[in-house]
Amino acid sequence: MKPNLSVDVVKRSGKRPTEPFKREKLQASIVAVCLSTRTPEGQAEITARYVCDAVECWLEKRQEITSQDLRLIAAKNLKNQNPEAAYLYEQHRIII
């Protein structure tokens, strides 16, 4: 993402304040879900970089998104790399 580009993420319930998009936060969640499917650590890191790059391209045209939008776009791109991890990522709120 370009350094001067700032995108706010509206939280799911709307009760908590918005927060700026943080690549590190998304990347950590993608790595975690990949590792939970027994993906080797190096491959999980590569997958997370790919997903984050794709999400940042999508974000370039936006100033504000919802956390649900972010999750859907990340899952869509994760599905191309690791379908099993994408399924878990999509179902996260339902499983817990």
N, C-alpha and C positions, 0 to 999 in steps of 0.2 A: 504494500500500500504506500502511496506517496506520503512523505512526511507531513505535508500541509493539509492532507485530507483527513477530516475528522468525521466519524460516523457514530451517532448515538444509538445505543441499544435500549429499547423500551422493554422493561422486564415483563414477564409473562402475565402477572396479575394486574400490572399497572400501578400497584400500591407502593412499590419501591421506586426510588428515583432512577432515571436513566443513567447509564454509564457508557463511557466511550468503549468502542470495540477494541479488544485486546487480542492480538494475534497469539500471544503466549498462552492465554487462557484457552482459546480454541485448540491450539496445537496440543496442549497438555491433555485435553479431553479426548482428542482423536488418538493420541498415543495410548492413553489408558484403555480405551475401548478395543484397540487393536491388540494390546497385550492380553486383554481378558479373553481373546479368542486364540491365544497361544501363537500369535504372530511374533516372529523373532524381533528383538528390539530394534535392530537396524532397519528392518523393513517397516516397522511401525513408525519410525522417525521419518523415513522417506515418504510414506503414505500421508503422514500429517502435514509435511511440507507441501505436497501436491494439493491436498484439500485446502489448506490455508491460502495458497497462491490462487486457486480457483475462486475461493470466497472473496478474496481481496479484489480480484478482477470484477466480480459481481458488485461489490461495494462501491466501486469507483463512481457509479452513477447515482448514488444515494447519500442522503445526509442523515437519515434516521431509518431504523429497521426495528422489527420486533425480535425478541429472542427466539420466537417460534420460526420466523423467516430464516434466521441464521441457522437454526437447527435443520430446517428442511434443505437449504442449499448445501450445507456441509454434508448431510446424509446422501444427497443426490450424487455429489462428487465422490464420496467415500464408497458408494455402491460400485463405482467403476473399478476401484482398487481392491476392495475387500468386502464382498457382499454380506458375509456373516457379521462383520463388525458394524456395517451399516445398519443391519437389522437391529442389533442391540442398541445402537446409537438412537435410532428412530423410536424404539420402544422404552427408552430409559425411564420416562415418567410413569409409564404403565407398569413396568416391572417393579419399581420401588414402591 
